[in-house]
Amino acid sequence: MDSWGKMIEITASDIPFQSITIRLTILSLLTFTYFLLANFLRHEGIPGSKAYAVTKWRLAYDDWSGDRTRTIHKLHQKYGPAVRIGPNELSLNSLTAMKTIYGAGSGFERTSFYRMFDVYGHQNLFTFASVKAHGERKKLLNHAYSKSSILRGSTAAIEEKVWQFMQLLDVEPEIASETFSSFHYYALDNITHFLYGEKFGATAALVGSRSDRKMLDDVLDPSRRKLAWFACHLPRYTKWLMTRTGVAENIVAGLGLLPQKKPTVYTGIRVHALKSCEAFLASPEDVRIASSTATIIGRLGESHGSKKQGGLSDLEIASEAADHLLAGVDTTSDTLMFLIWALSLPENSHFQEILIREIASLSTFDLDFRGIPTAEATGKLQYLDAVIKETLRLYAPLPASEPRSVPLDTIIDGYKVPANTVVSMSPYSLHRNADVFTDPLVFNPERWLGEQKQVAEMKKWFWAFSSGGRMCIGIQ
């Protein structure tokens, strides 16, 4: 009897605990199911895979594998111009969606994704979310990036860098033939001269400066992609990891938790950019004024400190110029590299021969004193323009999604899109629309020299520089 009583007593004492555990388990499952259903039903009617609709980590896996952009393109091919790529994210692929999302006055703004591109802890033209903040900063730079301004003030420097690259072919043929490095040297020297001028930060990688060439070591580090993944998908965790110091940093590094060893990607370039800005700001006022019409740093310096209401601080100027430097190196060099590679393929040899004949047809008036075609003359070469356009179409240096969001419910391509949904489009998918680009995977510059109506339609879909008020300021 005593034993039976004890059994009843023990069982009874366990019931409350078991009951709470079961209830918590059921509650957790119901909550999880609710959020899954809420995510799925939030964009009801918009086609796509259920795996992408219920969790953001499905697309994050594609990102980790390096297949994100191609995967989204395949989803568009399967489901159409509007497709779900996350619980709260849609990808679009139509001209009407482009106008709705990226057109002037659309109300769509950049998402927090872009904050990973802040420099020295300050925002810049690329990372501002609001249209107002972006517009105010862009006013300071628009004129400097205009075609007329570049032709007037930068062509001599560009022609000089072309000459130096040609000399590199003779002086260091083994380096010149390694196109990844040599085109990065060319791009680096061009953009630093344009941004800072000879006095404050122009590099000399093409003519053999070891320190300037070493800045590109960060670009070659394969772990930069890993760091970018962590910064994009786990921003708070990444920030916490990368800001550990002392013993904590040693522990984190020892456990292999750091996405990339310090100094992290682009550290060398950012140090150079900061020193260049500091040198400019420390120079006499008359020197800074003289630079205002010739360099980006000079243009930014006109709105420095308290000279104007809302004037830029030292680090805001440094952040802006550094961002342009980072943006201008990879994009320019990668485009040139793909252009040369595409022309070198046996099946494209006839395109190369036509291009050579066009350049050879230039008169002596179109060449400078060294025999290099002038920037103005090359800007008028139609076949060269077609080759560059086709390279940018098929091998856009920034082919991935450009995310935006709007705080209000909206309609895109007939679909109701709830407020704060992330929407995006990508050059990769736009440029591979078979209804617009015949044989879209084939490199064919002559498509841009075809029937006028067809070329006009292709230009509408050409998105290598984005569109609207946030399109690339460096398009010229």
ZICOR-V109747 format. One line per field, one symbol per residue. phi: phi as a letter, one per 20 degrees, with the letter a starting at -180 (. if undefined). Layout:
BEGIN
phi: ???
END
This chain:
BEGIN
phi: .ffffffffffffeggffffffffffffffffffffffffegdgnefqfffefebffffffffffndgfffffffffedofcbecagcbcddbbfffgffedffmfnfcfefgfffdgclmcfbgfdfefffffffffgfcgffefffffffddffffffffffffffgefcfffffefffffffffffffffffdmffdrfecffdoffffffgegffeffffffffffffecffffffffdfcmfgffffffemeffbfefegmggfffffffffffffefggfffffefedcfffffffdelefcfmffegfffffffffffffeeffffffffffffffefgfdffffffffffffffeffedefenegffffffdefffffffgffffecgfceefdfbbcfcfbdclnefdfgmfecbccggfgedfffddflfeefbgffedefgffffffffefcfdmbmfdfgfegf
END
